[in-house]
Amino acid sequence: MHKVAILNGPNLNMLGIREPGVYGKESLAIIEGMLADKAAQLGVSVSCYQTNHEGAMIDRIHAAYGQEDGIIINPGAWTHYSYALRDALSAVSLPIVEVHLSNIHKRESFRHVSVVAPVAVGQIAGFGAIGYTLALEALVSQLNRERV
Ligand code: DQA
């Protein structure tokens, strides 16, 4: 069974409360529940983690090495400037799917750059909570393709 890490960065513990007009009304717990249902449908296992601390996220990414088959990550604001996060994702050489609730490309210009995108298989942005389940489908289809 494929194992997937679902990682959420800073301020995403505040989903549901934080700017619902931008990020949606769903809490992170609701999104993680949606992912558990989708994982059961797809026959994969997911492990969810959220932190507001960059070093803790880097440690969690390293822990995926040799233990998990792929990573779905919403790096929050780290997306736009954290080379350390990008290097950690690159170091573990796993397929990565980048997720954003909002469409970062139509917001402030500092959000248009993702330093993570070059080490990801792809990015899903702008679909709200559903983006995470789309990301899981995309990652699992990528993993199944690799297996062939
Ligand atoms: C976000 C977009 C980022 O620009 C922002 O800093 C976030 C959330 C999103 O999911 O739309 O924290 O990653």
Residues whose N, C-alpha, C, O or C-beta is under 5 A from the ligand:
A	BS01	DQA	P10 N74 G76 A77 V99 H100 L101 S102 R111
